[in-house]
Amino acid sequence: MRCEVCGNEYDKAFEVVSAGQRHVFDCFECAIHLVAPICERCGCKVIGHGAEVAGRFYCGAHCAREMEATVELRDRVEAR
C-alpha cells in the first residue's frame, strides 16, 4: 500500500478510519500529520487525550483554560 502523505510504498503500511474516511499511512508520523487535531491555542498537534470544549480541540487543560470561559476544565490523573 502507498502512504497518502509521503507517497512511500511500504509492505507494513496500515489503515486508519477516522470520521468515516479510510486513510493509508506508512508510519505514525504521517498519520499524525494528516489526522491529528490542532490545538486552538498553541497550534501543536494533539496526539494525546487533549481537551475538547464545544467542538474546539486543545492539547491540554492549560490551553483550554486560556481560551475558554471556564475554570473547571483540568487535566485528569487517576491515582491507583
C-alpha positions as CSV (number, residue, x, y, z in Angstrom):
1,M,0.0,0.0,0.0
2,R,1.1,3.6,-0.6
3,C,1.1,6.2,2.1
4,E,-1.2,9.1,1.2
5,V,1.0,11.7,3.0
6,C,4.6,10.9,1.8
7,G,3.8,8.5,-1.1
8,N,6.1,5.8,0.2
9,E,5.0,2.3,-0.9
10,Y,5.6,0.0,2.1
11,D,4.7,-3.6,2.9
12,K,3.9,-2.7,6.5
13,A,1.6,0.3,5.8
14,F,-1.6,0.4,7.8
15,E,-5.1,1.8,7.6
16,V,-6.8,4.3,9.9
17,V,-10.5,5.0,9.7
18,S,-11.3,8.5,11.1
19,A,-14.7,10.2,10.8
20,G,-15.7,7.5,8.3
21,Q,-12.8,8.1,6.0
22,R,-10.2,5.5,5.3
23,H,-6.5,6.5,5.2
24,V,-3.3,4.6,4.5
25,F,0.0,5.5,6.2
26,D,3.4,4.0,6.3
27,C,4.2,5.4,9.8
28,F,2.6,7.1,12.8
29,E,4.3,10.4,11.9
30,C,2.4,10.6,8.6
31,A,-0.9,9.6,10.4
32,I,-0.4,12.3,13.0
33,H,0.4,14.9,10.3
34,L,-2.8,14.2,8.5
35,V,-5.5,13.3,11.1
36,A,-4.4,14.7,14.5
37,P,-6.4,17.7,15.5
38,I,-4.5,21.0,16.1
39,C,-4.7,22.9,19.4
40,E,-6.8,26.0,19.0
41,R,-4.4,28.0,21.3
42,C,-0.8,26.9,20.7
43,G,-1.1,25.2,17.3
44,C,0.5,21.9,18.3
45,K,-0.8,18.6,17.1
46,V,-2.9,16.9,19.7
47,I,-1.6,13.3,19.9
48,G,-2.7,12.5,23.4
49,H,-6.1,12.8,25.0
50,G,-6.2,16.6,24.8
51,A,-9.3,18.5,25.7
52,E,-12.4,19.3,23.7
53,V,-14.7,22.2,24.5
54,A,-17.7,22.9,22.4
55,G,-16.1,21.2,19.4
56,R,-12.8,23.0,19.7
57,F,-9.6,21.0,20.5
58,Y,-6.8,21.8,22.8
59,C,-3.6,19.9,23.7
60,G,-4.5,20.1,27.4
61,A,-6.4,21.8,30.1
62,H,-3.9,24.7,30.3
63,C,-4.5,25.8,26.7
64,A,-8.3,25.2,27.0
65,R,-8.5,27.4,30.2
66,E,-6.5,30.2,28.4
67,M,-9.1,30.2,25.6
68,E,-12.4,29.2,27.2
69,A,-14.5,30.9,29.8
70,T,-14.3,28.0,32.2
71,V,-12.0,27.3,35.2
72,E,-13.5,23.8,35.8
73,L,-11.5,22.2,33.0
74,R,-8.5,20.3,34.3
75,D,-6.2,17.5,33.3
76,R,-7.2,14.2,34.8
77,V,-4.8,12.0,36.6
78,E,-6.2,8.9,38.3
79,A,-4.4,7.6,41.4
80,R,-4.2,3.9,41.6
